[in-house]
Amino acid sequence: MNEAQIDLAHAVALGLIDDEDHHAIQTIIDTEDPTLCTEFLRELRCTREALAQLASATPTAPPPSLRDRLLAALDAEDPPVAS
C-alpha cells in the first residue's frame, strides 16, 4: 500500500470520507489484487482498534510541577528573530 492508501484507511476509520474518497475505497475493495485489499482492511481494522483504545483511556492529570517546568524551558529559549 502507498501513503495515500494508508491515509485513506485512517480517514475511513475516523469517518472523514467524501464522495471522492468513497470512490477510491471502492476501487481498492474491488481490486483484483487481493493483497492490496487485505492490507487496506488490516490497516483500517488496526486504526479502529487504536482509536477504540484511545477512547477508553482514562485521562490523567499532569503533575503540578509540569507547568512551571514548561514555562521555564520556554523562557530559556532564544526568542525568534523577525526576518
Buried (B, 14 or more C-beta within 10 A) or exposed (E): BEEEBBEBBBBBBEEEBEEEBEEBBEEBEEEEEEEBBEBBBEBBEEBBEEBEEEEEEEEEEEEEEEEEEEEEEEEEEEEEEEE
